[in-house]
Every structure is written in structure tokens, then in C-alpha cells.
């Protein structure tokens, strides 16, 4: 959800050329699967398509390539470190660290079933991230 919301925001603000945005799983359970139907439905309500997206695994190369690796919760950090090793370049951050809720996790709709709460958490984090990046 965060990938597509951020892509939509930067496109609407006319700053998409300044970003390269992608998402990847930190665990292997969903590799190859399409976007969860709850996320597809929430994003469709906003006019955002996720057509063609399938889960891929994060790689050590991603750590070298991207400036930031944003994660939703502490489990993502733990799983990511198994792939990349130590975060020696300080690239790994919880999305909500860019808000007044440093250290907080995004509500995971896989467990809660509440895609609206997840959407609100992500939007709060993305707003904070873009302010931090001065956009």
C-alpha cells in the first residue's frame, strides 16, 4: 500500500522524477502473490491501480541501490537485517519514525483486517517523510 500511495502523492505533486519507489517483502511467504485484495480495494477507492504488482523478495542489492529502506514494523527490520546484515549506512527506518510516533508500527491489516487504519498510518508516515525530505 505504501508504495502505491507514495507513487500517487509524488506524481500529483509533480515531483515523481525525484523518486524511485519500489516495495519488496522482507519474508518469503507472499513471494509471487498479487497485492492483497483488501489493499487493492482500498487503493481502488482512491483511484489507484496495483495492476501487475506481485510480491518480490528484498535483496542485499536493494540495500546498496536505494537511499532509504522504509519498513512498517520491527519484524520487518529483523527480517531485513537477515538479508542485508547490519545497517551501516543508516538507510533502514520505520515509516512512522518520520512522525511524532517514533518507534511505532504501522497496523498490519493481514492481522487486523482494518485497511482503513493501515491507510491512515501510512499516509501519516508518508506526510512526515516528505516533510523530512523537504517536499
C-alpha positions as CSV (number, residue, x, y, z in Angstrom):
1,X,0.0,0.0,0.0
2,X,2.8,2.4,0.9
3,X,4.5,2.0,-2.5
4,X,1.4,3.0,-4.4
5,X,0.3,5.8,-2.1
6,X,3.8,7.4,-2.3
7,X,3.9,7.0,-6.1
8,X,0.5,8.7,-6.3
9,X,1.5,11.5,-4.0
10,X,4.7,12.4,-5.8
11,X,3.0,12.2,-9.2
12,X,0.3,14.6,-8.1
13,X,2.9,17.0,-6.6
14,X,4.9,16.9,-9.8
15,X,8.0,15.5,-8.1
16,X,7.9,11.9,-9.3
17,X,11.2,12.4,-11.3
18,X,13.0,12.9,-8.0
19,X,12.0,9.5,-6.7
20,X,12.4,5.8,-7.5
21,X,9.9,3.9,-5.4
22,X,9.5,0.1,-5.1
23,X,8.4,-2.3,-2.5
24,X,9.7,-5.8,-1.6
25,X,8.9,-8.4,1.1
26,X,11.2,-9.0,4.0
27,X,9.9,-12.5,4.4
28,X,9.2,-15.2,1.8
29,X,5.5,-16.1,2.5
30,X,3.9,-13.9,-0.2
31,X,6.6,-14.0,-2.9
32,X,4.9,-14.1,-6.3
33,X,1.4,-13.3,-4.9
34,X,-0.5,-10.3,-6.2
35,X,-1.4,-7.4,-3.9
36,X,-3.8,-8.5,-1.1
37,X,-7.5,-7.9,-2.1
38,X,-8.1,-5.6,0.9
39,X,-5.2,-3.3,-0.2
40,X,-6.4,-3.5,-3.8
41,X,-9.9,-2.5,-2.7
42,X,-8.7,0.4,-0.5
43,X,-6.5,1.8,-3.3
44,X,-9.2,1.3,-5.9
45,X,-11.4,3.6,-3.8
46,X,-8.7,6.2,-4.3
47,X,-8.4,5.6,-8.0
48,X,-5.0,3.9,-7.6
49,X,-4.3,0.7,-9.6
50,X,-2.0,-2.0,-8.5
51,X,-2.3,-4.0,-11.7
52,X,0.7,-6.2,-12.4
53,X,2.3,-6.0,-9.0
54,X,3.5,-9.2,-7.4
55,X,5.5,-9.7,-4.2
56,X,9.2,-9.9,-4.6
57,X,11.9,-10.6,-2.0
58,X,14.2,-7.7,-0.9
59,X,17.8,-8.3,-1.7
60,X,21.2,-7.1,-0.5
61,X,21.5,-5.3,-3.8
62,X,18.4,-3.2,-2.8
63,X,20.3,-2.0,0.2
64,X,23.2,-0.9,-1.9
65,X,20.9,0.7,-4.6
66,X,18.3,2.6,-2.6
67,X,18.9,5.6,-0.4
68,X,16.2,4.6,2.1
69,X,14.5,1.3,3.0
70,X,11.3,2.1,4.8
71,X,9.7,-0.7,6.9
72,X,6.4,-0.9,8.6
73,X,7.3,-2.7,11.9
74,X,10.1,-4.1,13.9
75,X,9.6,-7.6,12.4
76,X,10.4,-6.1,9.0
77,X,13.6,-4.7,10.5
78,X,14.6,-8.0,11.9
79,X,13.8,-9.9,8.7
80,X,15.6,-7.2,6.6
81,X,18.7,-7.4,8.6
82,X,18.8,-11.2,7.9
83,X,19.1,-10.3,4.2
84,X,21.3,-7.1,4.3
85,X,23.3,-7.6,7.5
86,X,23.9,-4.5,9.6
87,X,22.5,-1.2,8.5
88,X,26.0,0.5,8.3
89,X,24.7,3.4,6.1
90,X,21.6,4.2,8.3
91,X,19.2,3.5,5.4
92,X,16.6,1.4,7.3
93,X,13.8,3.3,9.1
94,X,10.4,2.7,10.4
95,X,8.0,4.8,8.3
96,X,6.4,6.2,11.5
97,X,9.8,7.4,12.7
98,X,9.0,10.4,10.4
99,X,6.1,11.3,12.7
100,X,5.6,12.0,16.3
101,X,5.3,8.2,16.8
102,X,8.9,7.3,16.6
103,X,9.4,3.5,17.0
104,X,5.7,2.8,16.3
105,X,4.5,0.2,13.9
106,X,2.0,0.5,11.0
107,X,-1.1,-1.5,11.8
108,X,-0.8,-4.7,9.8
109,X,-4.1,-5.4,8.0
110,X,-3.1,-9.0,7.4
111,X,-3.8,-9.5,11.1
112,X,-6.2,-6.7,11.9
113,X,-8.4,-6.8,8.8
114,X,-8.6,-3.0,9.1
115,X,-7.2,-1.5,5.9
116,X,-8.5,2.0,6.8
117,X,-6.3,2.2,9.9
118,X,-3.3,1.0,7.9
119,X,-4.1,3.6,5.2
120,X,-4.2,6.4,7.8
121,X,-0.9,5.2,9.4
122,X,0.8,5.0,6.1
123,X,-0.4,8.5,5.0
124,X,0.8,9.9,8.3
125,X,4.2,8.4,7.8
126,X,4.4,9.5,4.1
127,X,3.5,13.0,5.0
128,X,6.2,13.1,7.7
129,X,8.7,11.5,5.3
130,X,8.1,14.1,2.6
131,X,8.3,16.9,5.1
132,X,11.6,15.4,6.3
133,X,12.9,15.3,2.7
134,X,11.6,18.9,2.3
135,X,9.0,18.2,-0.3
